[in-house]
Amino acid sequence: MGGPLAVHVSRADDVPGGRYRVASRVLPHVRADGFPRATP
């Protein structure tokens, strides 16, 4: 489980109509050890 999640949508002239480009990044203040470990 992760979060919070922020989504930003903006127009890009180099991406054909009807398509999306997805990019992600981790914010500098978010630490992985703050989330519980996933169990199989």
mmJSON file of the N, C-alpha and C atoms, coordinates in Angstrom:
{"data_MODEL":{"atom_site":{
"group_PDB":["ATOM","ATOM","ATOM","ATOM","ATOM","ATOM","ATOM","ATOM","ATOM","ATOM","ATOM","ATOM","ATOM","ATOM","ATOM","ATOM","ATOM","ATOM","ATOM","ATOM","ATOM","ATOM","ATOM","ATOM","ATOM","ATOM","ATOM","ATOM","ATOM","ATOM","ATOM","ATOM","ATOM","ATOM","ATOM","ATOM","ATOM","ATOM","ATOM","ATOM","ATOM","ATOM","ATOM","ATOM","ATOM","ATOM","ATOM","ATOM","ATOM","ATOM","ATOM","ATOM","ATOM","ATOM","ATOM","ATOM","ATOM","ATOM","ATOM","ATOM","ATOM","ATOM","ATOM","ATOM","ATOM","ATOM","ATOM","ATOM","ATOM","ATOM","ATOM","ATOM","ATOM","ATOM","ATOM","ATOM","ATOM","ATOM","ATOM","ATOM","ATOM","ATOM","ATOM","ATOM","ATOM","ATOM","ATOM","ATOM","ATOM","ATOM","ATOM","ATOM","ATOM","ATOM","ATOM","ATOM","ATOM","ATOM","ATOM","ATOM","ATOM","ATOM","ATOM","ATOM","ATOM","ATOM","ATOM","ATOM","ATOM","ATOM","ATOM","ATOM","ATOM","ATOM","ATOM","ATOM","ATOM","ATOM","ATOM","ATOM"],
"id":[1,2,3,4,5,6,7,8,9,10,11,12,13,14,15,16,17,18,19,20,21,22,23,24,25,26,27,28,29,30,31,32,33,34,35,36,37,38,39,40,41,42,43,44,45,46,47,48,49,50,51,52,53,54,55,56,57,58,59,60,61,62,63,64,65,66,67,68,69,70,71,72,73,74,75,76,77,78,79,80,81,82,83,84,85,86,87,88,89,90,91,92,93,94,95,96,97,98,99,100,101,102,103,104,105,106,107,108,109,110,111,112,113,114,115,116,117,118,119,120],
"type_symbol":["N","C","C","N","C","C","N","C","C","N","C","C","N","C","C","N","C","C","N","C","C","N","C","C","N","C","C","N","C","C","N","C","C","N","C","C","N","C","C","N","C","C","N","C","C","N","C","C","N","C","C","N","C","C","N","C","C","N","C","C","N","C","C","N","C","C","N","C","C","N","C","C","N","C","C","N","C","C","N","C","C","N","C","C","N","C","C","N","C","C","N","C","C","N","C","C","N","C","C","N","C","C","N","C","C","N","C","C","N","C","C","N","C","C","N","C","C","N","C","C"],
"label_atom_id":["N","CA","C","N","CA","C","N","CA","C","N","CA","C","N","CA","C","N","CA","C","N","CA","C","N","CA","C","N","CA","C","N","CA","C","N","CA","C","N","CA","C","N","CA","C","N","CA","C","N","CA","C","N","CA","C","N","CA","C","N","CA","C","N","CA","C","N","CA","C","N","CA","C","N","CA","C","N","CA","C","N","CA","C","N","CA","C","N","CA","C","N","CA","C","N","CA","C","N","CA","C","N","CA","C","N","CA","C","N","CA","C","N","CA","C","N","CA","C","N","CA","C","N","CA","C","N","CA","C","N","CA","C","N","CA","C","N","CA","C"],
"label_alt_id":[null,null,null,null,null,null,null,null,null,null,null,null,null,null,null,null,null,null,null,null,null,null,null,null,null,null,null,null,null,null,null,null,null,null,null,null,null,null,null,null,null,null,null,null,null,null,null,null,null,null,null,null,null,null,null,null,null,null,null,null,null,null,null,null,null,null,null,null,null,null,null,null,null,null,null,null,null,null,null,null,null,null,null,null,null,null,null,null,null,null,null,null,null,null,null,null,null,null,null,null,null,null,null,null,null,null,null,null,null,null,null,null,null,null,null,null,null,null,null,null],
"label_comp_id":["MET","MET","MET","GLY","GLY","GLY","GLY","GLY","GLY","PRO","PRO","PRO","LEU","LEU","LEU","ALA","ALA","ALA","VAL","VAL","VAL","HIS","HIS","HIS","VAL","VAL","VAL","SER","SER","SER","ARG","ARG","ARG","ALA","ALA","ALA","ASP","ASP","ASP","ASP","ASP","ASP","VAL","VAL","VAL","PRO","PRO","PRO","GLY","GLY","GLY","GLY","GLY","GLY","ARG","ARG","ARG","TYR","TYR","TYR","ARG","ARG","ARG","VAL","VAL","VAL","ALA","ALA","ALA","SER","SER","SER","ARG","ARG","ARG","VAL","VAL","VAL","LEU","LEU","LEU","PRO","PRO","PRO","HIS","HIS","HIS","VAL","VAL","VAL","ARG","ARG","ARG","ALA","ALA","ALA","ASP","ASP","ASP","GLY","GLY","GLY","PHE","PHE","PHE","PRO","PRO","PRO","ARG","ARG","ARG","ALA","ALA","ALA","THR","THR","THR","PRO","PRO","PRO"],
"label_asym_id":["A","A","A","A","A","A","A","A","A","A","A","A","A","A","A","A","A","A","A","A","A","A","A","A","A","A","A","A","A","A","A","A","A","A","A","A","A","A","A","A","A","A","A","A","A","A","A","A","A","A","A","A","A","A","A","A","A","A","A","A","A","A","A","A","A","A","A","A","A","A","A","A","A","A","A","A","A","A","A","A","A","A","A","A","A","A","A","A","A","A","A","A","A","A","A","A","A","A","A","A","A","A","A","A","A","A","A","A","A","A","A","A","A","A","A","A","A","A","A","A"],
"label_entity_id":["1","1","1","1","1","1","1","1","1","1","1","1","1","1","1","1","1","1","1","1","1","1","1","1","1","1","1","1","1","1","1","1","1","1","1","1","1","1","1","1","1","1","1","1","1","1","1","1","1","1","1","1","1","1","1","1","1","1","1","1","1","1","1","1","1","1","1","1","1","1","1","1","1","1","1","1","1","1","1","1","1","1","1","1","1","1","1","1","1","1","1","1","1","1","1","1","1","1","1","1","1","1","1","1","1","1","1","1","1","1","1","1","1","1","1","1","1","1","1","1"],
"label_seq_id":[1,1,1,2,2,2,3,3,3,4,4,4,5,5,5,6,6,6,7,7,7,8,8,8,9,9,9,10,10,10,11,11,11,12,12,12,13,13,13,14,14,14,15,15,15,16,16,16,17,17,17,18,18,18,19,19,19,20,20,20,21,21,21,22,22,22,23,23,23,24,24,24,25,25,25,26,26,26,27,27,27,28,28,28,29,29,29,30,30,30,31,31,31,32,32,32,33,33,33,34,34,34,35,35,35,36,36,36,37,37,37,38,38,38,39,39,39,40,40,40],
"pdbx_PDB_ins_code":[null,null,null,null,null,null,null,null,null,null,null,null,null,null,null,null,null,null,null,null,null,null,null,null,null,null,null,null,null,null,null,null,null,null,null,null,null,null,null,null,null,null,null,null,null,null,null,null,null,null,null,null,null,null,null,null,null,null,null,null,null,null,null,null,null,null,null,null,null,null,null,null,null,null,null,null,null,null,null,null,null,null,null,null,null,null,null,null,null,null,null,null,null,null,null,null,null,null,null,null,null,null,null,null,null,null,null,null,null,null,null,null,null,null,null,null,null,null,null,null],
"Cartn_x":[0.849,0.0,0.896,0.546,1.317,0.397,0.986,0.181,0.85,0.397,-0.667,-0.198,-1.147,-0.88,-1.355,-0.519,-0.899,-0.814,-1.807,-1.833,-1.97,-1.108,-1.164,-1.317,-2.235,-2.47,-2.153,-1.351,-1.049,-0.926,-1.146,-1.085,0.37,0.684,2.019,1.845,2.387,2.214,2.904,3.882,4.595,3.976,2.831,2.139,0.882,0.702,-0.462,-1.785,-2.816,-4.133,-4.642,-5.297,-5.813,-4.788,-3.57,-2.506,-2.074,-1.424,-0.947,0.505,1.238,2.6,2.51,3.079,3.041,4.461,4.62,5.91,5.671,6.622,6.466,7.755,7.614,8.782,8.404,9.389,9.196,9.572,8.713,9.013,10.147,11.022,12.213,11.917,10.777,10.481,9.815,9.576,8.937,10.01,9.899,10.881,10.207,10.894,10.34,10.109,10.917,10.742,9.525,8.813,7.591,6.363,6.534,5.422,5.595,4.492,4.615,5.107,5.811,6.295,5.141,5.192,4.194,4.439,3.374,3.515,2.947,3.631,3.16,1.9],
"Cartn_y":[-1.167,0.0,1.231,2.207,3.437,4.627,5.763,6.973,8.039,9.221,9.683,9.736,9.817,9.824,11.147,11.766,12.998,12.753,13.195,13.021,14.395,14.664,15.925,15.597,16.267,16.042,17.34,17.228,18.41,18.004,18.944,18.7,18.72,17.792,17.75,17.717,18.697,18.79,17.662,16.991,15.926,14.537,14.456,13.186,13.199,12.185,12.162,12.158,12.732,12.782,11.402,11.296,10.02,9.159,9.648,8.89,9.639,8.897,9.481,9.117,9.997,9.707,9.662,8.639,8.487,8.639,9.492,9.685,9.655,9.15,9.1,9.518,9.899,10.228,10.119,9.913,9.855,11.213,11.751,13.04,12.878,13.877,13.743,13.456,13.879,13.693,12.355,11.516,10.215,9.155,8.394,7.346,5.984,5.013,3.672,2.982,3.28,2.581,3.075,4.051,4.519,3.714,2.732,1.921,0.492,-0.194,-1.595,-2.467,-3.527,-4.458,-5.247,-5.489,-6.319,-7.773,-8.51,-9.924,-10.723,-11.782,-12.59,-13.364],
"Cartn_z":[0.0,0.0,0.0,-0.793,-0.865,-0.84,-0.89,-0.941,-0.143,-0.157,-1.042,-2.498,-3.393,-4.821,-5.402,-6.22,-6.907,-8.41,-9.151,-10.599,-11.24,-12.205,-12.941,-14.42,-15.08,-16.504,-17.242,-18.287,-19.093,-20.553,-21.428,-22.867,-23.333,-24.234,-24.827,-26.34,-27.036,-28.479,-29.242,-28.628,-29.329,-29.131,-28.433,-28.232,-29.096,-29.981,-30.868,-30.099,-30.687,-30.06,-29.68,-28.53,-28.064,-27.355,-27.217,-26.541,-25.291,-24.402,-23.153,-22.935,-22.318,-21.842,-20.323,-19.749,-18.297,-17.765,-16.782,-16.127,-14.621,-13.885,-12.432,-11.755,-10.505,-9.693,-8.234,-7.414,-5.969,-5.413,-4.583,-3.973,-2.972,-2.872,-2.022,-0.557,-0.047,1.373,1.677,0.651,0.857,1.042,2.124,2.409,2.322,1.736,1.569,2.901,3.91,5.189,5.974,5.431,6.078,5.68,4.79,4.315,4.789,5.095,5.516,4.37,4.698,3.673,3.099,1.791,1.134,1.52,1.761,2.072,0.908,0.517,-0.623,-0.314],
"occupancy":[1.0,1.0,1.0,1.0,1.0,1.0,1.0,1.0,1.0,1.0,1.0,1.0,1.0,1.0,1.0,1.0,1.0,1.0,1.0,1.0,1.0,1.0,1.0,1.0,1.0,1.0,1.0,1.0,1.0,1.0,1.0,1.0,1.0,1.0,1.0,1.0,1.0,1.0,1.0,1.0,1.0,1.0,1.0,1.0,1.0,1.0,1.0,1.0,1.0,1.0,1.0,1.0,1.0,1.0,1.0,1.0,1.0,1.0,1.0,1.0,1.0,1.0,1.0,1.0,1.0,1.0,1.0,1.0,1.0,1.0,1.0,1.0,1.0,1.0,1.0,1.0,1.0,1.0,1.0,1.0,1.0,1.0,1.0,1.0,1.0,1.0,1.0,1.0,1.0,1.0,1.0,1.0,1.0,1.0,1.0,1.0,1.0,1.0,1.0,1.0,1.0,1.0,1.0,1.0,1.0,1.0,1.0,1.0,1.0,1.0,1.0,1.0,1.0,1.0,1.0,1.0,1.0,1.0,1.0,1.0],
"B_iso_or_equiv":[0.0,0.0,0.0,0.0,0.0,0.0,0.0,0.0,0.0,0.0,0.0,0.0,0.0,0.0,0.0,0.0,0.0,0.0,0.0,0.0,0.0,0.0,0.0,0.0,0.0,0.0,0.0,0.0,0.0,0.0,0.0,0.0,0.0,0.0,0.0,0.0,0.0,0.0,0.0,0.0,0.0,0.0,0.0,0.0,0.0,0.0,0.0,0.0,0.0,0.0,0.0,0.0,0.0,0.0,0.0,0.0,0.0,0.0,0.0,0.0,0.0,0.0,0.0,0.0,0.0,0.0,0.0,0.0,0.0,0.0,0.0,0.0,0.0,0.0,0.0,0.0,0.0,0.0,0.0,0.0,0.0,0.0,0.0,0.0,0.0,0.0,0.0,0.0,0.0,0.0,0.0,0.0,0.0,0.0,0.0,0.0,0.0,0.0,0.0,0.0,0.0,0.0,0.0,0.0,0.0,0.0,0.0,0.0,0.0,0.0,0.0,0.0,0.0,0.0,0.0,0.0,0.0,0.0,0.0,0.0],
"pdbx_formal_charge":[null,null,null,null,null,null,null,null,null,null,null,null,null,null,null,null,null,null,null,null,null,null,null,null,null,null,null,null,null,null,null,null,null,null,null,null,null,null,null,null,null,null,null,null,null,null,null,null,null,null,null,null,null,null,null,null,null,null,null,null,null,null,null,null,null,null,null,null,null,null,null,null,null,null,null,null,null,null,null,null,null,null,null,null,null,null,null,null,null,null,null,null,null,null,null,null,null,null,null,null,null,null,null,null,null,null,null,null,null,null,null,null,null,null,null,null,null,null,null,null],
"auth_seq_id":[1,1,1,2,2,2,3,3,3,4,4,4,5,5,5,6,6,6,7,7,7,8,8,8,9,9,9,10,10,10,11,11,11,12,12,12,13,13,13,14,14,14,15,15,15,16,16,16,17,17,17,18,18,18,19,19,19,20,20,20,21,21,21,22,22,22,23,23,23,24,24,24,25,25,25,26,26,26,27,27,27,28,28,28,29,29,29,30,30,30,31,31,31,32,32,32,33,33,33,34,34,34,35,35,35,36,36,36,37,37,37,38,38,38,39,39,39,40,40,40],
"auth_comp_id":["MET","MET","MET","GLY","GLY","GLY","GLY","GLY","GLY","PRO","PRO","PRO","LEU","LEU","LEU","ALA","ALA","ALA","VAL","VAL","VAL","HIS","HIS","HIS","VAL","VAL","VAL","SER","SER","SER","ARG","ARG","ARG","ALA","ALA","ALA","ASP","ASP","ASP","ASP","ASP","ASP","VAL","VAL","VAL","PRO","PRO","PRO","GLY","GLY","GLY","GLY","GLY","GLY","ARG","ARG","ARG","TYR","TYR","TYR","ARG","ARG","ARG","VAL","VAL","VAL","ALA","ALA","ALA","SER","SER","SER","ARG","ARG","ARG","VAL","VAL","VAL","LEU","LEU","LEU","PRO","PRO","PRO","HIS","HIS","HIS","VAL","VAL","VAL","ARG","ARG","ARG","ALA","ALA","ALA","ASP","ASP","ASP","GLY","GLY","GLY","PHE","PHE","PHE","PRO","PRO","PRO","ARG","ARG","ARG","ALA","ALA","ALA","THR","THR","THR","PRO","PRO","PRO"],
"auth_asym_id":["A","A","A","A","A","A","A","A","A","A","A","A","A","A","A","A","A","A","A","A","A","A","A","A","A","A","A","A","A","A","A","A","A","A","A","A","A","A","A","A","A","A","A","A","A","A","A","A","A","A","A","A","A","A","A","A","A","A","A","A","A","A","A","A","A","A","A","A","A","A","A","A","A","A","A","A","A","A","A","A","A","A","A","A","A","A","A","A","A","A","A","A","A","A","A","A","A","A","A","A","A","A","A","A","A","A","A","A","A","A","A","A","A","A","A","A","A","A","A","A"],
"auth_atom_id":["N","CA","C","N","CA","C","N","CA","C","N","CA","C","N","CA","C","N","CA","C","N","CA","C","N","CA","C","N","CA","C","N","CA","C","N","CA","C","N","CA","C","N","CA","C","N","CA","C","N","CA","C","N","CA","C","N","CA","C","N","CA","C","N","CA","C","N","CA","C","N","CA","C","N","CA","C","N","CA","C","N","CA","C","N","CA","C","N","CA","C","N","CA","C","N","CA","C","N","CA","C","N","CA","C","N","CA","C","N","CA","C","N","CA","C","N","CA","C","N","CA","C","N","CA","C","N","CA","C","N","CA","C","N","CA","C","N","CA","C"],
"pdbx_PDB_model_num":[1,1,1,1,1,1,1,1,1,1,1,1,1,1,1,1,1,1,1,1,1,1,1,1,1,1,1,1,1,1,1,1,1,1,1,1,1,1,1,1,1,1,1,1,1,1,1,1,1,1,1,1,1,1,1,1,1,1,1,1,1,1,1,1,1,1,1,1,1,1,1,1,1,1,1,1,1,1,1,1,1,1,1,1,1,1,1,1,1,1,1,1,1,1,1,1,1,1,1,1,1,1,1,1,1,1,1,1,1,1,1,1,1,1,1,1,1,1,1,1]
}}}
